[in-house]
Amino acid sequence: MPSQVRISKKSSRITVILPGDRRLTFSPGEDIYAEADPNDSNKIFIKILDTNDIFVGPLSHTQYRDSGGVVFDATRDAVVIALNAILNPDDVTLESDSNGDIILDPNGTGEITLSALTGAINLTSNDINIGSALEIDGNIFKITSNNIDAFGTGALVGAIKFYDQDDSNYVRLAIPQTVAADYTLLLPGADGSNGQAMVTDGSGNLSFSTIADTNTNLGNTDLTLSGARVVEMGTSSVDFQSSSTSKFKIFSTGTVIATSRLTVQGNGTQGGSLRVKDGDNSHILSLQSPSSLDANLTFVLPSQDGSDGQALMTDGDGNLFFDSVSGGSTTLTQVYSQNFFDDISTLKHYLPFKDINEQTTIYQEEAAMLMPFDGRIKSISLKTSSLTGNGSLIVGVSTLPTGSNIFSSQSWTEQETETIAVGSTDDNHTFHFVFDNAKHFDAGDSCVVSLRAATDVTGNGYWYVTTVVEYDTSNNLGSSSTEHETNP
């Protein structure tokens, strides 16, 4: 235990408790007497009067009370405590019995000073009541009756720290490095609602208020540019998303990725165009829409590149493909007359490519034609004068490859059919059937064209039939004599 000097008051006596529990007790009217040098500035004199007043001070220093002053006498008043030379205590404790007050009162404007203080001032469990002000180091921390002052020191501004429950982290409130003038912020008298913010009225009065959305970024309002603007991307990209899915992305390299499709509008007089510059940006390649279109038009690019010398062609339906071109167009269009006389009924009839007799057997030589090229039946047009009821007429295209049994009906494949409704009043009307398939037959196929009625709507009569066939002469049976066991 460190040595202590303890001064306690019990009833009307004063007790000085020295280390080792040695005690000096004095009653009112007594002087403490001892021999010592009265001029030693390290000593303290104690004078106890009959009035229970206690005076402590150095030699020849007058102590005042209401009825007059008391002066310590060097020849009579005793030296009680020589703090440095005699006791040199580690701790000095002031205590009172029965929860009495211990008051350090300079009795005026003087100060109570703790000098040469290097340790901490600890409060074990009780409060300190500040009558006027508690000042620590003068320019660091000061507590007055209505203020707590935290002063800046050098480069550090005044601040207050609030530590969490286990003192491991804190929240620090600090002011700016420089404040132009003093001002006071008055906190609200009650908490606000969820989502409200603390705002000022400009006079230091704070209150909770709902903040209106004044954000003018693109996500909150439409914007109108007042001049040219630059977006500096650096090495970053700009990504426009919908539901976290990228829809349009611009990379810092200039690459642009668009999801689904990119539409270029016309300007009212000419169609929209897609412009691509060359390597040194000196020339432009433009893909431009016509100024007027009858309907939407889509071109579907080939799935892969073609061979050297092949051209980009269309199938007439917007599907592009690469194919060889020799001596101009390779499309050969032939028109065939397939007229006949008969009653169609519901039985499938095969129209003649030669002669005037249609057939009911698919392999008949009048109806089945060996095709020298790839191709398609483009259309069949017909009319008759023997319609007797209401129903529909059905035309079709069937093929058989080289090497297959022509007499087996299962070997033939019906490639496509077209249907038109007819009635008993439609005599001498022209019925025009147009096929959709890009190709019906290969070079080496046998091909037949058929006609039947869904219900019996005709009698015996004349049928006038014109068939248009398109051949692709670039795909043929070959340029030299040979035997083909299958289609080439």
C-alpha positions in Angstrom: 0.0 0.0 0.0 1.3 3.5 -0.8 1.8 5.9 2.1 -1.1 8.2 2.7 -1.9 11.4 4.7 -5.6 11.5 5.5 -7.3 14.5 7.2 -10.7 13.6 8.7 -13.2 15.5 10.8 -15.2 13.8 13.5 -17.5 15.8 15.7 -15.4 18.8 16.7 -12.1 17.2 16.4 -9.5 17.2 13.6 -7.5 14.0 13.0 -4.4 13.8 10.8 -3.8 10.1 9.9 -0.2 9.5 9.0 1.3 6.4 7.2 1.3 3.3 9.4 -2.1 4.5 10.9 -0.3 7.0 13.1 -2.8 9.6 14.2 -2.7 13.2 15.5 -6.0 14.5 17.0 -6.7 18.1 17.9 -9.6 19.7 19.6 -10.9 23.3 19.1 -8.7 25.9 20.7 -5.6 23.9 20.3 -2.5 24.8 18.3 -0.4 22.2 16.7 3.1 22.5 18.2 6.4 21.3 16.9 9.9 22.5 16.4 10.9 23.3 12.8 12.1 26.0 10.6 9.1 28.3 10.2 10.4 29.7 7.0 10.4 26.3 5.2 8.1 26.8 2.2 7.4 23.0 2.0 5.6 23.1 5.4 1.9 23.7 6.1 0.6 25.3 9.3 -2.7 24.4 10.8 -4.6 26.7 13.3 -7.7 25.4 15.1 -9.9 28.0 16.8 -12.6 27.7 19.5 -15.1 28.4 16.8 -14.2 25.1 15.1 -12.7 27.2 12.3 -9.6 25.5 10.8 -7.0 27.5 9.0 -4.2 26.0 6.9 -1.5 28.1 5.4 2.2 29.2 5.3 4.0 31.4 7.8 2.9 35.1 8.1 -0.1 34.5 5.7 -3.2 36.0 7.0 -6.4 33.7 7.0 -9.6 35.7 7.0 -13.0 35.0 8.5 -16.1 37.1 9.1 -14.9 38.3 12.5 -11.4 39.1 11.4 -8.1 37.6 10.4 -5.7 35.1 11.8 -2.0 35.3 11.3 0.3 32.3 11.9 3.0 33.1 14.5 6.4 31.6 13.7 7.2 31.3 17.5 4.0 29.6 18.5 2.1 28.0 15.6 3.4 24.5 15.0 4.7 23.0 11.8 2.3 20.1 11.1 3.0 18.6 7.7 6.2 18.9 5.6 4.8 17.4 2.4 8.1 16.9 0.5 10.7 16.7 3.2 8.9 14.7 5.9 6.1 12.5 4.5 6.5 12.5 0.7 3.1 10.7 0.4 2.0 8.9 -2.8 -1.7 9.5 -2.2 -3.4 12.3 -0.2 -7.0 11.4 0.8 -9.6 13.8 2.1 -12.5 12.0 3.7 -15.4 12.8 6.1 -17.6 10.8 8.3 -21.4 10.3 7.8 -21.3 11.3 4.1 -20.3 14.9 5.0 -19.1 17.3 2.3 -15.5 18.2 1.7 -15.3 21.7 0.2 -12.3 23.3 -1.4 -13.3 26.9 -1.5 -10.8 29.7 -2.5 -13.3 32.2 -1.0 -13.3 34.5 -3.9 -12.0 34.6 -7.4 -8.9 32.5 -6.7 -8.3 29.1 -8.2 -7.8 25.6 -6.8 -4.8 24.2 -8.8 -3.4 20.7 -9.0 0.1 21.3 -10.2 2.8 18.9 -11.5 -0.1 16.5 -12.3 1.1 13.6 -14.5 -1.4 10.9 -13.6 -5.2 10.7 -13.9 -7.9 12.1 -11.7 -10.2 9.1 -10.9 -13.8 9.1 -9.7 -14.7 5.7 -8.2 -18.5 5.9 -8.1 -19.7 9.4 -7.3 -20.3 12.6 -9.3 -18.4 15.9 -9.3 -20.7 18.9 -8.9 -19.2 21.9 -10.8 -20.2 25.2 -9.2 -18.5 27.5 -11.7 -16.0 25.7 -14.0 -13.7 22.7 -14.2 -10.7 23.4 -16.5 -8.2 20.8 -17.6 -4.9 22.1 -18.9 -6.6 25.4 -19.7 -6.7 24.9 -23.5 -7.8 21.3 -23.9 -11.0 20.6 -22.0 -13.3 22.8 -19.8 -16.6 22.2 -18.1 -18.7 25.1 -17.0 -22.2 25.2 -15.6 -23.8 25.1 -19.1 -21.0 24.3 -21.5 -18.4 21.6 -22.3 -15.5 23.1 -24.2 -13.1 20.9 -26.3 -10.2 23.0 -27.6 -8.1 22.3 -30.6 -4.4 21.7 -30.2 -2.1 22.5 -33.1 -3.2 20.6 -36.2 -6.0 18.8 -34.3 -9.5 20.2 -34.0 -11.7 19.9 -31.0 -13.7 16.7 -31.0 -15.7 14.4 -28.8 -15.5 10.5 -29.0 -18.4 8.2 -28.1 -17.1 4.6 -27.6 -19.2 1.4 -28.1 -20.1 -1.0 -25.4 -16.7 -2.8 -25.2 -14.7 0.4 -26.0 -13.2 -1.3 -29.1 -14.5 1.4 -31.5 -15.9 4.9 -31.3 -17.8 7.6 -33.2 -15.9 10.9 -33.3 -17.7 14.2 -33.7 -15.3 17.0 -34.8 -15.6 20.4 -36.3 -14.0 21.7 -39.5 -10.4 22.7 -39.5 -11.5 26.4 -39.7 -14.8 27.9 -38.6 -15.4 31.5 -39.8 -17.6 32.4 -36.8 -19.2 31.0 -33.7 -22.6 29.3 -34.1 -24.9 27.1 -32.1 -26.9 24.1 -33.3 -30.1 23.4 -31.2 -31.2 19.8 -31.3 -34.8 18.8 -31.9 -37.1 18.3 -28.9 -38.2 14.8 -30.1 -37.2 12.1 -32.5 -38.6 12.2 -36.1 -40.4 9.6 -38.2 -38.7 6.8 -40.1 -36.8 8.2 -43.1 -36.9 11.8 -42.0 -33.7 13.9 -42.0 -32.4 16.5 -39.6 -32.5 20.0 -41.3 -31.7 23.5 -40.1 -33.7 26.6 -40.4 -30.6 28.7 -41.1 -30.6 30.1 -37.6 -29.2 27.0 -35.8 -32.5 25.4 -35.0 -32.5 21.7 -36.0 -35.7 19.7 -36.7 -36.7 16.4 -38.4 -38.4 16.8 -41.7 -39.3 14.8 -44.8 -36.9 15.6 -47.6 -38.5 16.2 -51.1 -36.7 14.4 -53.9 -34.7 17.2 -55.6 -32.3 14.9 -57.3 -31.9 15.9 -60.9 -29.9 12.9 -62.2 -31.2 11.0 -65.2 -32.9 8.4 -63.0 -35.3 10.9 -61.4 -36.2 13.4 -64.1 -35.8 14.3 -67.8 -32.9 16.5 -68.6 -32.3 19.1 -71.3 -28.8 19.8 -72.3 -27.8 23.5 -72.4 -24.6 22.8 -74.4 -22.2 20.1 -75.5 -21.2 17.7 -72.7 -18.4 15.1 -72.4 -18.5 11.8 -70.5 -15.0 10.8 -69.7 -15.0 7.0 -69.4 -11.3 6.4 -68.8 -10.9 2.6 -68.8 -14.4 2.0 -67.6 -17.6 1.2 -69.5 -21.1 2.5 -69.5 -23.7 -0.2 -69.1 -27.5 0.4 -69.5 -29.4 -2.5 -67.8 -32.9 -3.6 -67.3 -33.6 -6.0 -64.3 -29.8 -6.5 -63.9 -29.5 -7.6 -67.6 -27.3 -5.5 -69.9 -29.2 -4.0 -72.8 -26.8 -1.5 -74.2 -23.1 -1.2 -73.3 -20.4 1.1 -74.4 -16.8 0.1 -73.8 -13.9 2.5 -73.4 -12.4 1.0 -76.6 -15.4 2.3 -78.6 -17.1 -1.1 -78.9 -20.8 -1.1 -78.5 -23.0 -4.1 -77.6 -26.8 -3.8 -78.1 -29.2 -6.6 -77.0 -31.9 -7.8 -79.4 -31.8 -5.1 -82.1 -30.5 -1.6 -83.0 -33.0 0.7 -84.8 -31.8 3.6 -86.9 -34.7 6.0 -87.7 -35.1 7.9 -91.0 -34.9 11.7 -91.0 -38.2 12.3 -92.8 -36.7 12.4 -96.3 -34.2 9.5 -96.5 -34.0 6.2 -94.8 -31.8 5.5 -91.8 -28.2 4.4 -92.3 -25.5 2.6 -90.5 -22.1 4.2 -91.1 -18.8 2.4 -90.6 -15.5 4.3 -91.1 -12.2 2.8 -92.3 -9.1 2.4 -90.3 -7.9 6.0 -90.5 -11.5 7.4 -90.5 -11.0 9.0 -93.9 -13.9 7.2 -95.6 -17.3 5.8 -94.6 -19.2 2.7 -95.6 -22.9 3.2 -95.2 -25.7 0.7 -95.2 -28.9 2.7 -95.9 -32.5 1.8 -96.1 -34.5 3.0 -99.1 -36.4 6.3 -98.6 -39.7 4.3 -98.9 -40.7 0.7 -98.2 -44.0 -1.0 -98.9 -43.6 -3.2 -95.8 -41.0 -4.3 -93.2 -38.1 -6.1 -94.8 -35.7 -8.4 -93.0 -32.5 -9.9 -94.3 -31.1 -12.9 -92.4 -27.4 -13.3 -92.9 -25.8 -16.7 -93.7 -24.6 -18.7 -90.7 -21.1 -19.0 -92.2 -18.9 -17.5 -95.0 -19.1 -18.9 -98.5 -16.4 -20.2 -100.7 -14.0 -18.0 -102.8 -15.9 -16.4 -105.6 -19.4 -17.1 -104.3 -22.0 -14.4 -104.2 -24.4 -13.4 -101.5 -27.9 -14.4 -102.7 -31.5 -14.3 -101.5 -34.1 -16.9 -101.6 -36.8 -14.3 -102.1 -37.9 -14.4 -98.5 -35.1 -12.4 -97.0 -32.8 -15.4 -96.2 -29.3 -14.7 -97.6 -26.8 -17.4 -98.6 -23.6 -17.7 -100.5 -23.6 -19.5 -103.8 -21.6 -19.8 -107.0 -22.4 -17.5 -109.9 -21.4 -18.4 -113.5 -22.4 -16.4 -116.5 -25.0 -14.4 -114.8 -28.2 -15.8 -113.3 -28.4 -19.5 -112.6 -32.2 -19.4 -112.3 -34.1 -21.0 -115.3 -37.8 -20.5 -115.3 -40.0 -22.9 -117.4 -43.7 -22.7 -118.0 -45.6 -26.0 -118.6 -49.2 -26.5 -120.0 -50.8 -29.4 -118.1 -54.4 -29.2 -119.6 -56.7 -32.2 -119.4 -60.4 -33.4 -119.5 -61.8 -35.4 -116.7 -63.9 -35.5 -113.5 -61.6 -34.9 -110.6 -63.8 -36.1 -107.7 -61.8 -36.7 -104.4 -59.2 -38.9 -106.0 -55.7 -37.5 -106.4 -54.9 -36.9 -110.0 -51.3 -36.4 -111.3 -51.1 -33.7 -114.0 -49.3 -34.5 -117.3 -46.1 -32.9 -118.2 -46.7 -34.3 -121.7 -49.8 -35.5 -123.5 -53.3 -34.4 -122.4 -54.2 -37.2 -120.0 -53.9 -36.8 -116.3 -53.1 -40.0 -114.3 -54.2 -41.6 -111.1 -50.9 -43.5 -110.7 -48.0 -41.4 -109.4 -45.2 -43.1 -111.4 -46.9 -42.8 -114.8 -44.5 -41.4 -117.5 -46.9 -38.7 -118.5 -46.9 -37.2 -115.0 -43.5 -38.0 -113.4 -40.7 -35.8 -114.7 -37.0 -36.5 -114.1 -35.5 -33.1 -113.0 -32.1 -32.2 -114.4 -31.5 -29.4 -111.8 -32.4 -28.4 -108.3 -35.6 -26.4 -108.3 -39.1 -25.7 -107.1 -42.6 -25.5 -108.4 -43.3 -21.8 -108.1 -47.0 -21.7 -108.9 -49.9 -23.6 -110.4 -52.8 -21.7 -112.1 -56.0 -23.4 -113.2 -59.7 -22.9 -114.2 -62.6 -25.1 -115.1 -66.2 -25.0 -116.2 -67.5 -28.0 -114.4 -67.8 -27.0 -110.7 -71.0 -28.4 -109.2 -70.7 -27.8 -105.5 -68.9 -26.1 -102.7 -65.6 -27.3 -101.2 -61.9 -26.8 -101.9 -59.3 -27.8 -104.3 -55.9 -29.0 -103.2 -52.7 -29.0 -105.3 -49.4 -30.7 -104.2 -45.8 -31.5 -105.1 -44.2 -34.9 -104.5 -40.7 -36.2 -105.3 -38.7 -39.4 -105.5 -34.8 -39.5 -105.4 -32.6 -41.4 -107.8 -32.1 -45.0 -106.6 -35.6 -45.3 -105.0 -38.3 -47.7 -106.3 -40.7 -45.6 -108.4 -43.5 -48.1 -108.1 -43.6 -47.9 -104.3 -45.9 -45.2 -103.1 -44.1 -45.1 -99.8 -40.9 -44.0 -101.5 -42.5 -40.8 -102.7 -42.5 -37.7 -100.4 -45.1 -35.0 -100.6 -43.1 -31.8 -100.2 -45.9 -29.1 -100.0 -49.6 -28.5 -100.6 -51.7 -25.4 -101.2 -55.6 -25.2 -100.8 -58.2 -22.8 -102.1 -62.0 -22.8 -101.4 -64.3 -23.1 -104.4 -68.0 -23.0 -105.0 -70.6 -24.0 -107.6 -70.8 -20.5 -108.9 -67.0 -20.3 -109.5 -67.0 -21.7 -113.1 -64.4 -20.2 -115.4 -62.6 -18.5 -112.4 -58.8 -18.7 -112.2 -57.4 -20.3 -109.1 -53.8 -19.3 -108.5 -51.7 -21.5 -106.1 -48.3 -20.1 -105.0 -45.9 -22.3 -103.1 -43.6 -21.1 -100.2 -40.8 -23.7 -100.2 -37.4 -22.4 -101.4 -36.7 -25.8 -103.0 -38.9 -28.9 -103.8 -36.6 -31.2 -105.7 -32.9 -32.0 -106.3 -31.2 -32.8 -109.5 -32.0 -36.5 -110.1 -35.4 -36.4 -108.4 -38.6 -37.5 -110.1 -41.3 -34.8 -109.5 -45.1 -34.9 -110.0 -47.8 -32.3 -109.5 -51.2 -33.5 -108.1 -54.7 -32.1 -107.9 -57.7 -33.3 -105.9 -61.0 -32.0 -104.4 -61.6 -32.3 -100.6 -65.2 -33.1 -101.5 -66.7 -34.0 -104.9 -67.4 -30.6 -106.4 -66.9 -31.3 -110.1 -68.2 -33.3 -113.0 -66.5 -34.1 -116.3 -65.0 -31.0 -117.8 -62.1 -29.2 -119.2 -59.2 -28.2 -117.0 -56.8 -25.5 -118.1 -53.6 -25.7 -116.0 -50.3 -23.7 -116.3 -47.4 -24.6 -114.0 -44.3 -22.4 -113.5 -41.1 -24.2 -112.5 -37.8 -22.5 -111.4 -34.6 -24.4 -111.9 -31.2 -23.6 -110.3 -28.9 -24.6 -113.1 -25.8 -24.3 -110.9 -26.8 -27.6 -109.2 -27.2 -30.2 -112.0 -26.5 -33.8 -112.9 -22.9 -32.9 -114.0 -21.0 -31.7 -117.0 -19.9 -35.1 -118.2 -21.6 -38.4 -119.0 -21.9 -40.6 -115.8 -24.2 -43.0 -114.0 -25.8 -41.8 -110.8 -26.9 -44.4 -108.3 -28.2 -41.6 -106.0 -28.7 -37.9 -106.4 -25.4 -36.1 -107.0 
